[in-house]
Amino acid sequence: MKLVDAIQQYQSIIYEVELGDNLVRLQARKDLSKLSTFLTKELGSDALRRIMKEAQCQAHNHKRSTSS
């Protein structure tokens, strides 16, 4: 798996979960665990935490902009 693809997939799942999408597939949730492990090994936990926070912020900003 390419690192860029893993980051994008990880961010996409985090984004959907933060938007409150309860229909996020079970498989996506399993993938999140695998992606977390892979990305932590490749980038370290601090970098992964920043990637996660970025996706969460984007989702929160999206929610705010659509609720106005």
N, C-alpha and C positions, 0 to 999 in steps of 0.2 A: 504494500500500500504506500502510495506517495504521501509524504508529509503534508503537503498542501491540501490534498483531498481529505485526509483525516481531519485536519483542522476545520475545513469547511463543513464536513459532515457533523462534527462535534458541535460547532456553533449553530448549525441548523436545528439540531435536536434540542439544544438548550433554549434556543429562541422559541421554538414551538411550545415547549413545556412552560416557559415563562409567560407566554401569551395565554396560558390556561387551556391549551388544547388537550382535553382529556382523552381524545381519540388517538393520541400518539401511540403508534403500534407497539405492542409488547416487544417485537423484534428490535425496534428503534431504541427502546430502553435497554435491551441487552447489548446492542451495539454501543451505546453510550458507555457502558462499563468497559468494554473491550477497547474502545477509542481512548478512554481515560487512561487505561493502563499503558497503551502504546505511546500516547502523547507524553505521559509522565516520564517514561523511559527515554524518549527522544529529546524532550525539551526541559524537563524538570517540573516540579510541582508549582513553583512560583509562576512560571510562564503559562502553565495550564490554567491556573487561577485567574490570571489576567485575561486570558482568552475567554474564559467562562464569564467573567464580569463584563467584558465588552458585549458579548451576546445578550446578557441579561439587561444591560443598559439600553441596547438597541430595542429590545422587546418592550421595555418600560416606556421608552420614548414613543414607540409606535402606538402603544395603548393610549398614551396621553394625547397624541395628535388625532387619533380617531374618536376619542371621547369628547372632543371640543365641539 
